[in-house]
């Protein structure tokens, strides 16, 4: 599989706080990379850095972790004016997959007769067809298309229209770009297709950890955290990681490792214990929100402080013999079915890990973050959009006008604005602004809308004209052309 990474080089700043000695084993000086394509940061952290597979992107943000200040960098509403760069704590390479994935549509296609009629109508409306192919949407899910397991009704209408229920009967390209995760892409697409009552393909779906499958080329033995049950293990194995360990596997091997954690009979049934004292971990991957903070905190900190990824050891200099930790996204809060304020998510978990590491070592934790608003995720989204254009229109190119529709100014809007996309903010999730108000710190550049359907209609009217009809007319007469149809909104 061909791979490409992004490299955002920046000097790693150093804390002046003296480092406490916390090791029971001899310290190890940084060694040369043990695998092809790997490199070391200034502090000795081993990360992907294959010179033949990277694109250099400069980092302009501070290298100090969010835990240093809370955080004025990662409050409920950080300002783009103050932080226009990555949440990553230092310049690093972020590998992303380049090979197209297989498409798995999860709903019925329109009747063949409608496809034929639509093709005839499109032949007579070439200018509108070209405009429709030159636009695309990227939708967040939680707070835009659904609240947990409950779909937003206007989202169903919007996606049906983009799937061909419009005056041209044409598919307008879109992808789902979410910071959610914890399941395989196949399982999530099946769930979403049932919720939203439209076909959802794995080829147009990107969740927070989807780009992290590229890391399987670089790391063999990984601790994978988060999500329900052992689903993240299945995700990592699907991505090609050779040796995948779940925190519950370690807890089953040694229950004393997590004095305040939970461990049920269901956990025991799915665990795969072995002697982890003989295993060397290459990296820690947080794929989704933790369901057992106590256990995940403890095991992650144990590995971060260990001698080169070996449990039951302590490094004399943990900074120079530490294994890397990757987080699939950095959102602090997200929208759920809860009627009150938005709920804490993986960004809050990450901040806690950073604070614990600094308390134990006196230095900042270097960590790598995928997901929105990180540039690697948007670069990968470009690849997915190109592949999806080839799938539905047989044209392998990126539409000129991409519109990000999201509910979280901190990730959806910041990321889209920084990447040069048009951005639309909706009031059905994290953002709860009043009528006519945009987010003060991270304003959407195209507008703010009550819900996703209003945003989609506004975009299409701009790109395809105010008279564009948002319903397919089954009685359309192709001989008269689209203008002669009686399609109505």
C-alpha positions in Angstrom: 0.0 0.0 0.0 1.3 3.4 -1.0 1.6 5.8 2.0 2.0 9.5 2.4 2.6 11.5 5.6 2.6 15.1 6.6 5.6 16.5 8.3 5.3 19.7 10.3 8.8 20.4 11.8 9.2 22.6 14.8 11.9 22.7 17.5 10.7 21.0 20.6 10.7 23.4 23.5 12.1 22.2 26.8 10.9 22.7 30.3 13.4 24.2 32.7 12.0 22.2 35.6 14.5 19.6 36.9 13.6 16.0 36.1 13.0 13.8 39.0 14.6 10.3 38.9 11.9 7.8 38.8 13.6 4.8 37.3 14.4 1.4 38.8 16.4 0.4 35.7 19.4 1.8 33.8 18.7 4.7 31.5 19.1 4.2 27.8 20.5 6.7 25.4 18.5 7.3 22.2 19.1 4.5 19.7 19.0 4.5 16.0 15.6 3.8 14.4 15.0 0.0 14.4 12.6 0.0 11.4 12.7 1.5 8.0 10.9 4.8 7.7 11.3 5.8 11.4 13.0 8.8 12.8 13.6 10.4 16.2 12.6 13.8 17.5 15.1 16.0 19.2 14.1 14.4 22.5 14.6 10.9 21.2 10.9 9.9 20.5 10.6 7.4 17.7 8.0 8.4 15.1 7.3 7.8 11.4 9.5 10.0 9.2 10.0 8.3 5.9 11.7 10.9 3.7 10.1 9.4 0.6 6.5 9.6 1.9 6.2 13.0 3.6 5.0 16.5 2.7 6.5 19.2 4.9 4.0 21.5 6.6 5.3 24.2 9.0 3.9 24.4 12.5 3.4 27.8 14.0 1.8 26.9 17.3 3.4 26.6 20.7 5.0 23.2 21.6 3.7 23.5 25.1 0.9 21.0 25.8 -2.6 22.2 26.5 -2.2 21.1 30.1 0.3 23.9 30.7 -2.3 26.7 30.7 -5.8 25.1 30.1 -5.8 26.3 29.0 -6.5 29.1 27.5 -5.6 27.1 24.5 -8.3 24.5 25.0 -11.1 26.2 26.8 -14.7 25.7 25.7 -14.2 28.4 23.0 -10.5 28.9 22.1 -9.9 31.6 19.6 -8.5 31.1 16.1 -6.8 34.4 16.5 -4.6 33.0 19.2 -4.1 29.5 17.9 -4.1 29.0 14.1 -2.0 25.9 14.1 -2.0 22.3 15.2 -3.0 20.8 18.5 0.1 18.6 18.2 2.6 19.5 20.9 5.5 19.5 18.4 6.2 19.3 14.7 5.7 15.7 13.6 4.9 13.4 10.7 1.3 12.2 10.5 1.0 9.3 8.0 -2.3 9.1 6.2 -3.6 6.2 3.9 -3.4 6.9 0.2 -5.1 3.8 -1.2 -8.9 3.9 -1.9 -11.0 1.7 0.3 -13.7 -0.7 -0.9 -17.1 0.9 -1.2 -19.9 -0.7 0.8 -23.3 1.0 0.2 -25.8 0.4 2.9 -29.2 1.1 1.3 -31.2 0.5 -1.9 -30.3 2.4 -5.1 -33.0 4.4 -7.0 -35.0 2.4 -9.5 -33.2 1.9 -12.9 -35.9 3.9 -14.7 -35.2 6.9 -12.5 -31.5 6.6 -13.3 -32.3 6.6 -17.1 -34.6 9.6 -16.8 -32.1 11.5 -14.6 -29.3 10.8 -17.2 -31.5 12.3 -19.9 -32.4 15.4 -17.8 -28.7 15.9 -17.0 -27.8 15.8 -20.7 -30.0 18.8 -21.1 -28.7 20.7 -18.1 -25.0 20.5 -18.6 -24.1 23.8 -16.9 -26.0 22.8 -13.7 -24.5 19.4 -13.8 -21.0 20.8 -14.0 -21.7 23.1 -11.1 -23.1 20.2 -9.0 -19.9 18.3 -9.6 -17.8 21.2 -8.6 -19.2 21.4 -5.1 -19.0 19.0 -2.2 -20.0 18.7 1.4 -18.2 17.4 4.5 -20.6 16.8 7.4 -19.8 16.3 11.0 -22.2 13.7 12.5 -22.8 14.2 16.2 -24.8 17.4 16.6 -25.3 17.8 12.8 -26.8 14.6 11.5 -27.7 12.9 14.8 -27.8 13.1 18.5 -26.4 9.9 19.7 -28.6 7.2 18.3 -31.4 9.6 17.4 -31.2 11.1 13.8 -32.0 14.7 13.2 -35.0 14.7 10.8 -33.7 17.6 8.7 -30.5 15.6 8.1 -32.5 12.8 6.5 -34.0 15.2 4.0 -30.7 16.9 3.3 -28.9 13.6 2.6 -31.7 12.2 0.4 -31.6 15.3 -1.7 -27.8 15.0 -2.1 -28.2 11.4 -3.0 -30.3 12.3 -6.0 -33.7 13.4 -4.8 -33.4 16.7 -6.7 -34.4 18.2 -10.0 -31.4 16.7 -11.8 -31.5 13.3 -10.1 -27.8 13.8 -9.6 -25.6 12.7 -6.7 -23.9 15.7 -5.2 -20.6 14.5 -3.6 -20.3 14.5 0.2 -18.3 12.8 2.9 -18.9 12.3 6.6 -16.0 13.7 8.6 -16.4 13.0 12.3 -14.3 13.0 15.5 -16.3 10.1 16.7 -15.0 6.5 16.6 -14.6 3.3 18.5 -16.1 0.9 15.8 -15.0 -0.3 12.5 -16.0 1.9 9.5 -18.1 -1.0 8.2 -20.1 -1.2 11.5 -20.6 2.6 11.8 -21.7 3.0 8.2 -24.3 0.2 8.7 -25.6 2.0 11.8 -25.7 5.4 10.1 -27.5 4.1 7.0 -30.2 2.6 9.2 -30.5 5.9 11.3 -30.5 8.3 8.4 -32.3 6.0 5.8 -29.8 6.7 3.1 -27.0 4.7 1.6 -23.7 5.3 3.4 -20.5 4.0 1.9 -17.3 3.2 3.8 -15.6 5.0 0.9 -17.1 8.4 1.9 -16.8 7.9 5.7 -13.9 9.2 7.8 -14.0 8.8 11.6 -11.3 10.1 13.9 -9.1 7.1 13.8 -9.5 6.2 10.1 -6.3 8.0 9.0 -4.4 6.2 11.9 -4.5 3.0 9.9 -1.4 4.2 8.2 0.5 3.8 11.5 0.2 0.0 11.1 3.2 0.3 8.7 5.4 1.6 11.5 4.2 0.0 14.8 3.7 -3.7 15.5 2.7 -4.0 19.1 0.3 -1.3 20.3 -1.9 -0.6 23.3 -5.3 0.5 21.9 -7.7 2.3 24.3 -11.3 3.5 24.3 -14.7 2.6 23.1 -17.3 0.0 24.1 -16.1 -3.5 25.0 -13.3 -4.7 22.7 -14.4 -3.1 19.5 -11.3 -0.9 19.2 -9.2 -4.1 19.2 -11.2 -5.2 16.1 -10.6 -1.8 14.5 -6.9 -2.0 15.0 -6.7 -5.5 13.7 -8.7 -4.5 10.7 -6.1 -1.7 10.1 -3.3 -4.3 10.0 -1.6 -3.9 13.4 0.1 -7.2 14.1 -0.1 -7.3 17.9 -3.0 -5.4 19.5 -3.4 -5.2 23.3 -6.5 -3.8 25.1 -6.2 -2.4 28.6 -8.6 -5.1 29.8 -6.2 -7.8 28.6 -3.5 -6.4 30.9 -6.0 -6.1 33.8 -7.0 -9.7 33.3 -3.3 -10.7 33.5 -2.7 -8.6 36.6 -5.8 -7.2 38.4 -3.6 -5.3 40.9 -2.4 -3.0 38.1 -5.6 -0.9 38.4 -6.6 -0.6 42.0 -9.6 1.6 41.3 -10.6 0.2 37.9 -13.6 -1.9 37.0 -13.5 -5.5 35.7 -16.7 -7.4 34.9 -17.4 -11.0 33.9 -18.1 -9.7 30.4 -14.6 -8.1 30.5 -13.1 -11.4 31.6 -14.8 -13.3 28.8 -13.4 -11.1 26.1 -9.9 -10.5 27.5 -6.7 -12.1 26.1 -4.3 -12.2 29.0 -0.6 -13.2 28.6 2.7 -12.4 30.3 2.9 -8.7 29.4 6.1 -8.2 31.4 7.9 -9.9 28.4 6.3 -7.7 25.8 7.7 -4.5 24.4 5.0 -1.9 23.3 5.8 0.3 20.4 3.1 2.9 20.8 -0.1 3.9 22.6 -3.2 4.6 20.5 -6.3 6.2 22.0 -9.0 5.5 19.4 -12.1 6.6 21.3 -13.4 7.8 24.7 -12.4 5.7 27.7 -15.1 3.6 29.4 -12.8 3.0 32.4 -10.8 6.1 33.1 -9.0 4.6 36.2 -7.6 1.6 34.3 -6.7 3.5 31.1 -5.0 6.3 33.0 -2.9 3.9 35.1 -1.8 1.7 32.2 -1.0 4.6 29.9 1.0 6.4 32.6 2.8 3.1 33.4 3.9 2.7 29.8 4.8 6.4 29.3 7.1 6.2 32.4 8.4 2.7 31.5 11.8 1.7 30.1 11.2 1.7 26.4 7.6 0.4 26.5 8.1 -2.5 29.0 5.6 -2.8 31.8 6.8 -3.2 35.4 9.8 -1.0 34.6 10.6 2.6 35.2 13.0 4.6 33.1 15.6 6.8 34.7 14.9 9.4 32.0 11.4 8.7 30.7 11.5 11.5 28.2 14.4 9.9 26.3 13.1 6.3 26.4 9.4 6.9 26.1 7.1 5.4 23.5 4.8 7.7 21.5 1.2 8.3 22.3 -1.4 9.1 19.6 -4.9 10.5 20.2 -7.5 10.1 17.5 -9.0 13.6 18.1 -8.7 16.6 20.4 -12.3 17.8 21.0 -12.9 18.9 24.6 -16.7 18.6 24.4 -19.2 17.1 22.0 -23.0 17.1 21.4 -25.1 14.2 22.8 -28.7 13.5 23.5 -28.2 15.2 26.9 -30.5 18.2 27.3 -27.9 20.3 29.2 -24.5 21.5 28.1 -22.3 19.4 25.8 -20.4 16.5 27.4 -16.7 16.0 27.9 -14.9 13.9 25.4 -11.4 12.7 24.4 -9.7 16.1 24.7 -10.5 16.2 28.4 -9.0 12.7 28.8 -5.9 13.8 27.0 -5.5 16.9 29.2 -5.6 14.7 32.2 -2.9 12.4 30.8 -0.7 15.4 30.1 -1.2 16.8 33.6 -0.4 13.4 35.2 2.7 13.0 33.1 4.0 16.5 34.0 3.3 15.8 37.6 5.3 12.6 37.5 8.3 13.9 35.4 8.3 17.7 35.6 8.3 18.0 31.8 5.6 18.4 29.1 4.2 15.4 27.4 4.8 15.3 23.6 1.8 13.7 21.9 0.3 13.4 18.5 -3.3 14.3 17.7 -5.3 13.3 14.6 -9.0 14.3 13.9 -10.4 17.7 13.2 -9.0 20.4 13.1 -5.6 18.7 12.4 -4.4 19.2 8.9 -3.6 15.5 8.3 -7.3 14.7 8.6 -8.3 17.3 6.0 -5.5 16.2 3.6 -6.9 12.7 3.9 -10.5 14.0 3.4 -9.2 15.4 0.0 -8.1 12.0 -1.0 -11.4 10.4 0.1 -13.4 13.1 -1.8 -11.4 12.5 -5.0 -12.0 8.7 -4.7 -15.7 9.3 -4.1 -16.0 11.6 -7.1 -14.5 8.7 -9.2 -17.0 6.3 -7.6 -20.2 8.4 -8.4 -19.1 10.4 -11.4 -16.1 8.6 -12.9 -14.0 11.7 -12.4 -10.9 11.5 -10.2 -10.6 15.1 -9.1 -11.4 17.3 -6.1 -14.5 19.6 -6.4 -13.5 23.2 -6.4 -15.9 24.3 -3.6 -16.0 22.2 -0.4 -18.4 23.1 2.4 -17.8 21.9 5.9 -21.0 21.8 8.0 -20.5 21.4 11.7 -21.7 22.2 15.1 -18.4 22.7 17.0 -16.6 26.0 16.3 -13.5 24.6 18.0 -12.9 21.7 15.6 -15.3 21.8 12.6 -15.1 25.5 11.9 -11.5 26.1 12.9 -10.3 23.2 10.8 -12.4 24.1 7.8 -11.4 27.7 7.9 -7.7 26.9 8.3 -7.8 24.4 5.4 -9.5 26.9 3.0 -12.9 25.3 3.0 -16.2 27.2 3.2 -17.7 26.6 6.7 -21.3 26.5 7.9 -22.2 26.4 11.6 -25.5 24.9 12.8 -27.3 25.3 16.1 -28.2 21.7 16.7 -25.2 20.7 18.7 -22.3 22.3 20.6 -23.0 25.8 19.3 -26.1 27.3 20.8 -25.9 30.9 19.5 -28.9 33.1 19.1 -30.5 33.9 15.8 -28.2 36.0 13.7 -25.1 35.3 15.9 -21.9 33.7 14.7 -19.3 32.2 17.0 -17.1 35.1 18.3 -13.8 33.4 18.3 -14.2 30.9 15.4 -16.8 32.4 13.0 -18.1 30.2 10.2 -17.2 32.0 6.9 -20.3 31.0 5.0 -23.0 31.4 7.7 -24.9 30.1 10.7 -28.1 28.1 10.3 -30.8 26.5 12.5 -30.1 23.0 11.1 -28.2 21.1 8.4 -31.0 21.3 5.8 -31.1 25.1 5.9 -27.3 25.1 5.4 -27.4 22.7 2.5 -30.1 24.6 0.8 -28.3 27.9 1.1 -25.1 26.4 -0.4 -27.0 24.8 -3.3 -28.9 28.0 -4.1 -25.6 29.8 -4.2 -23.9 27.2 -6.5 -26.8 26.1 -8.6 -29.2 29.0 -8.6 -32.1 30.3 -6.5 -34.6 28.3 -8.7 -33.0 24.9 -8.1 -35.6 22.3 -7.0 -34.9 20.1 -4.1 -37.1 17.2 -5.1 -37.0 14.7 -7.9 -40.2 14.8 -10.0 -41.2 11.3 -11.0 -43.3 12.8 -13.8 -40.5 14.7 -15.3 -40.5 14.8 -19.1 -36.9 14.6 -20.4 -38.0 15.9 -23.8 -38.9 19.2 -22.2 -35.7 19.4 -20.3 -35.3 20.1 -16.6 -36.9 23.5 -17.1 -40.0 21.8 -18.4 -40.4 19.5 -15.4 -42.9 20.2 -12.7 -40.5 19.3 -9.9 -41.3 21.3 -6.8 -39.3 22.1 -3.6 
